[in-house]
Amino acid sequence: MTKTTLHQRGSSLYGPLLLALVSVNVFAQPAPKQAPTAARIPLTIETIMQDPKVWIGTSPSNPYWSDDSKTLYFNWNPDKNKSDSLYKVSFTGTRTLTPSQPQKVSPAERRLLPTEPIAAFNRARTQRLFERQDDIYWLDVKSGKIRQLTNTVEAESNPVFSGDEQQAIFRRSSNLFSINLQTGELIQLTDFRPGTKKADAKLTDEEKFLKQDQLRLSTVLKERKEKKDEADRISKADLPKRPKEIYLDDKQLFNPQVSPNGRFVTYRLSKNPANAKTAQVPTYVTESGYTEELRARTKVGTPMATQEFFVYDSVKDTVRAVSVKDIPGIGDKPEYLKTAAKAKADTAKKTRPVSIAGPVWSEDGKIGVVVVRSQDNKDRWIMRLDPETLKLTLLDRQHDEAWIGGPGIGSANTPGNMGFLADNQTLWFQSEADGYSHVYSINALTGGQKKQLTSGKFEVQQILVSKDKSHFFIQTNEVHPGEQHFYRMAVTGGERVRLTTMTGANEVTLSPDETRLAIRYSSTNQPWELYVAELKADGKKGAGLTTALKLTNSQTDNFKSYPWREPTLVTIPASDGQPIYARLYKPDKPTGKSVVFVHGAGYLQNAHKWWSQYFREYMFHNLLVDKGYTVLDIDYRASSGYGRDWRTGIYRHMGGKDLTDHVDAAKWLVQTQGVDAKRIGIYGGSYGGFITLMAMFTTPDVFKAGAALRPVTDWAAYNQQYTANILNEPQSDSLSYRQSSPIYFAEGLKGYLLICHGMVDVNVHFQDTVRLMQRLIELKKDNWEVAAYPMEDHGFVEPTSWMDEYKRILKLFEERL
C-alpha cells in the first residue's frame, strides 16, 4: 500500500488508518517564545491586520513521519523568524506515547534527511524511492540505508517502482528512464523530441513531382539513392534497440506513464490554439521605474487546447492515438443549447472534445482504467483501456446538465479518487450519481451493475484503502456539514464505525508502521496545533479511548488575552425551503446594526467548526461585535459541503439563488435577531465582492452599504476553467452572462459602495473595477469610491494594505449604518 495524500478544505489523511476514538490531553512542554503577558488588548484594525506570525503566532504545518515511525517532523516558527524552520519530535518505546520536546532540526541534519514519504513505495513498503536536489535515491525502510541512483546535472523526478519492482522508473526532461536496482543498468524508455522530424516535413506537390522526376531521368542518381538507403538499413540493424523517436511538433507532453509490464507508455499531448489572446496586467511600482506587464490568463470563451491520448507499444514500435468517437453519448448536445440565444440550427451530432486522465492500473498490471472527461464538463466516463487494441470499454458514465464536480471526482488532468481492491478486478471510485459524492465499486473486468457503498445526505470528502485492502477509511460530514470525522468501513460497504471525537477539523498523518497518528487540529476559535495519538490496532467499535498529546503551543500571549468568540452555527430557511447554514456572531449589547459577510471562491465552506482560512475576517467580526454589530456569515448556494444540488444551484445564473440566500438571511436577521432593516451592510472579496455588487445593484433596499473587494464585475472577463462550468461560454449562452454580471445592473445602486482592488491582480483583473468605474461615472452615481492598491495581487500580502482596506470598510459601516 502506498502512502496517499488527500486534501479537502484544510484536512488531509495519509496512509491506511486503523484508528481509535481520540481524547485530548495536553503534553507538558515549555511554551514557545512569546510576548510578555499583557492585559486584554482592545481590538483595533492595526492590531488584527498586522503580521500574523507576530500577533497570532505560527501554527505547525506539513507534518510527516520518518520511515521508522520514530520521529515526527513538521514546519514551525515559534521564534517568529522570517520563515518557518523544520522541527522534530522523537518517540521512544514501541506502542507508548513518550515524545521528546520539539527540537529544531539543524541545517546539517536536514540536508541528510530523505524527502517526506510519497507514493513511491514497493508493495511491501520495505523500500521507497525519493527525489532530492534533482537526483533519485533508493531507501531501505528497515535499516535506513540510502543509495544514490543518479548523480547528473540534469533534473530527475517522479520516481516509481516498475511492475516487477526490479527497476526504478523516473523522468529526466521529457523522457522516461529505468535503472536496474541490482546492476545499475540505465535504459531510456522513451525518446520524445520537440519539433518536427525533418524527413517528415511535408513537400509541396511541385516538390514531390520534381524529386520523382529526377530519379526517373537519372539512373546514376537512382542507384546512389538505393545504395544509401541500403547502407542506412544495415547501419540501423547493427545498432542496439532504441525507443522510437516521437516528435512532439508544437504540442506539450503530459503524464508519460509506463504500464506495469513495461510494454506500453501512455501519454497525453496538448496543443494550444494559435490565436488565443492572453491578458496582460500592468504593474506600475517597479524596480526599473518603467511600467511593466505581467502575463495573466485568457478569458472565458477563448478556444481551448486540444487534447490527444496516445499509446506507445515498445514491442511493436508503434505510436497510436486512442479514438473517442465511439464513446456512448460523446455527441450529445447539452440542454442549454436548446434555449440559448445563439444556439446553432444544425442538429448533427459531433464528437465533443475531451481529455483523458490516467490510466489507473490494477496491482497485477492486467487492467488499466482511464477517465474521459468532456471539455464542456458535462460528462465523465470511466473506461477500461486495452493498450494493445486501444479499445475503450464503458464502466460508468456520470452526466450532469450543469457540470460534473464534487469531492473526489477529479478534473480534466486527474482521474479523481479511485483504485483497485485485493482481487485486482474490483474498481472503487467516487461519484455524485445520487446527488452527493459517495463511494461506488464495479468489476472492471466484466463490467455489470455498479454497487453504491455509502449513501445519505452527506459527502465523502476523503477515502483511503487499508493496507490489507479489507476496509475503507473515509472522512465525511454526516454528523454536521460543519464537522469532519473519520470512519472505518468494510470495502463491501455496510456499517461505518466513527473513529474521531474532537469537534472541528483534523488533518491526520499516519506513521508508516500504523501505530501513531499525528493530528493537526483546530476548532472554531482556536488556530491549528499539533497533537499525537496512539492507534488501537483493532479499530473496533467501542474500543477504549486513546490519549492525544498536544505537542505545540503556538499562540502568543497577546492573542490569547482576547476572549475570541465561538460563533453560533444556525440554519436559516431560504425562500425555496432549503436550509442555509450560517455562523452567527451576537453582541452583548446589540445596536440594531448588522453586517453580512460573503465568503469567496463560490465553491467554499465557511460555516464550519474549525479555524477559518478567513482568520482576518473572523477577527474583524469580533471587533464589529464589540461595537454592537450582529454579524452573519452564510454558506450560500454553491458553497461546498452540501451536495450536487446546492453546488449547481447557480447554474446559468450567478447572482440568482446565491444572492436570494443573502436576502433571506437579511430578513431572518430582522425577524429573529432584532436587527434594524435599514442598517444592514454587506461585504466580501472575490466571489464575495461580486455578490456584494449584485446585492447593492439589484436588491438596493435590503443592504444600505457594501464593500466589494477584488470583485468580478463581468463574468465574460473571467477565466475558462471556472466560469464555463457555471455559465457555459459567452458566445453560445450570452443570456447567462448578461443576467449574472453586475456591470449590467449598476444603475440600480442606491446605497453606499466601497470597492477595493489590487492593481496587479492576475486572477480578477483590476480592469474589472476600472470598467465598472467608468460605468458608474456615466450613470452619474456619486455614492461610491474606489481604493486601489498598486502592489497587491488577488490575495493581499502587506499588512499595511490589509490595514488600509479594513479601515475603509469599518469607516463605511460606522458612517453609513
ZIHURA-V944812 format. One record per backbone hydrogen bond with DSSP energy under -1.0 kcal/mol. NH is the residue of the N-H (numbers start at 1). CO is the residue of the C=O. If there is no record, write none. Layout:
<<NH & CO> <NH & CO>>
//
This chain:
<<8 & 11> <23 & 546> <25 & 548> <48 & 44> <49 & 45> <50 & 47> <54 & 51> <55 & 51> <56 & 52> <57 & 52> <61 & 75> <64 & 73> <66 & 71> <69 & 66> <72 & 89> <73 & 64> <74 & 87> <75 & 61> <76 & 85> <80 & 77> <85 & 76> <87 & 74> <88 & 103> <89 & 72> <91 & 70> <98 & 96> <100 & 90> <103 & 88> <105 & 86> <110 & 106> <111 & 107> <120 & 118> <122 & 127> <125 & 122> <128 & 139> <129 & 120> <130 & 137> <132 & 135> <135 & 132> <137 & 130> <138 & 147> <139 & 128> <140 & 145> <141 & 126> <144 & 140> <147 & 138> <149 & 136> <150 & 136> <156 & 134> <157 & 171> <160 & 169> <162 & 167> <165 & 162> <168 & 179> <169 & 160> <170 & 177> <171 & 157> <172 & 175> <175 & 172> <177 & 170> <178 & 187> <179 & 168> <180 & 185> <181 & 166> <184 & 180> <187 & 178> <189 & 176> <190 & 176> <193 & 246> <195 & 249> <200 & 197> <201 & 198> <208 & 204> <209 & 205> <210 & 206> <211 & 207> <212 & 208> <213 & 209> <214 & 210> <215 & 211> <216 & 212> <217 & 213> <218 & 214> <222 & 218> <223 & 219> <224 & 220> <225 & 221> <226 & 222> <227 & 223> <228 & 224> <229 & 225> <230 & 226> <231 & 227> <232 & 228> <233 & 229> <234 & 230> <235 & 231> <236 & 232> <237 & 233> <238 & 234> <246 & 191> <248 & 193> <249 & 195> <251 & 248> <252 & 270> <254 & 268> <257 & 266> <259 & 264> <262 & 259> <265 & 312> <266 & 257> <267 & 310> <268 & 254> <269 & 308> <270 & 252> <271 & 306> <276 & 273> <279 & 297> <281 & 294> <283 & 292> <292 & 283> <294 & 281> <296 & 279> <300 & 718> <302 & 299> <306 & 271> <308 & 269> <310 & 267> <311 & 320> <312 & 265> <313 & 318> <314 & 263> <317 & 313> <318 & 313> <320 & 311> <322 & 309> <327 & 324> <330 & 327> <332 & 329> <337 & 334> <338 & 335> <339 & 336> <340 & 336> <343 & 340> <352 & 330> <355 & 373> <357 & 371> <360 & 369> <362 & 367> <365 & 362> <369 & 360> <370 & 383> <371 & 357> <372 & 381> <373 & 355> <374 & 379> <375 & 353> <377 & 374> <380 & 398> <381 & 372> <382 & 396> <383 & 370> <384 & 393> <385 & 368> <386 & 391> <390 & 386> <393 & 384> <395 & 382> <396 & 382> <398 & 380> <400 & 378> <404 & 377> <409 & 406> <411 & 414> <417 & 408> <419 & 428> <421 & 426> <424 & 421> <427 & 442> <428 & 419> <429 & 440> <431 & 438> <435 & 432> <438 & 431> <440 & 429> <441 & 451> <442 & 427> <444 & 425> <447 & 443> <451 & 441> <453 & 439> <454 & 439> <458 & 456> <460 & 437> <461 & 475> <462 & 475> <464 & 473> <466 & 471> <469 & 466> <472 & 489> <473 & 464> <474 & 487> <475 & 462> <476 & 485> <483 & 480> <484 & 504> <485 & 476> <487 & 474> <488 & 497> <489 & 472> <491 & 470> <493 & 490> <497 & 488> <499 & 486> <505 & 522> <507 & 520> <508 & 12> <509 & 518> <511 & 516> <514 & 511> <517 & 533> <518 & 509> <519 & 531> <520 & 507> <521 & 529> <522 & 505> <523 & 526> <529 & 521> <531 & 519> <532 & 549> <533 & 517> <535 & 515> <543 & 540> <546 & 21> <548 & 23> <549 & 532> <550 & 25> <551 & 530> <552 & 530> <556 & 56> <560 & 556> <561 & 557> <562 & 559> <564 & 562> <568 & 584> <570 & 582> <572 & 580> <574 & 578> <577 & 574> <580 & 572> <582 & 570> <583 & 633> <584 & 568> <585 & 631> <591 & 628> <594 & 679> <595 & 630> <596 & 681> <597 & 632> <598 & 683> <603 & 601> <604 & 602> <608 & 606> <609 & 482> <618 & 614> <619 & 615> <620 & 616> <621 & 617> <622 & 618> <623 & 619> <624 & 620> <625 & 621> <626 & 622> <627 & 623> <628 & 625> <629 & 624> <630 & 593> <631 & 585> <632 & 595> <633 & 583> <635 & 581> <636 & 634> <638 & 646> <639 & 636> <644 & 435> <647 & 643> <648 & 644> <651 & 648> <652 & 726> <653 & 650> <656 & 653> <660 & 656> <661 & 657> <663 & 659> <664 & 660> <665 & 661> <666 & 662> <667 & 663> <668 & 664> <669 & 665> <670 & 666> <671 & 667> <672 & 668> <673 & 669> <675 & 669> <676 & 592> <679 & 676> <681 & 594> <682 & 705> <683 & 596> <684 & 707> <686 & 709> <688 & 685> <690 & 686> <691 & 687> <692 & 688> <693 & 689> <694 & 690> <695 & 691> <696 & 692> <697 & 693> <698 & 694> <699 & 695> <702 & 699> <703 & 699> <704 & 680> <706 & 752> <707 & 682> <708 & 754> <709 & 684> <710 & 756> <717 & 714> <718 & 715> <723 & 719> <724 & 720> <727 & 723> <728 & 724> <732 & 729> <733 & 729> <737 & 733> <738 & 734> <739 & 735> <743 & 713> <744 & 741> <745 & 742> <748 & 745> <749 & 746> <752 & 704> <753 & 783> <754 & 706> <755 & 785> <756 & 708> <757 & 787> <759 & 789> <760 & 792> <768 & 765> <770 & 766> <771 & 767> <772 & 768> <773 & 769> <774 & 770> <775 & 771> <776 & 772> <777 & 773> <778 & 774> <779 & 775> <780 & 777> <781 & 776> <785 & 753> <787 & 755> <789 & 757> <792 & 789> <802 & 798> <803 & 799> <804 & 800> <805 & 801> <806 & 802> <807 & 803> <808 & 804> <809 & 805> <810 & 806> <811 & 807> <812 & 808> <813 & 809> <814 & 810> <815 & 811> <816 & 812> <817 & 813>>
//
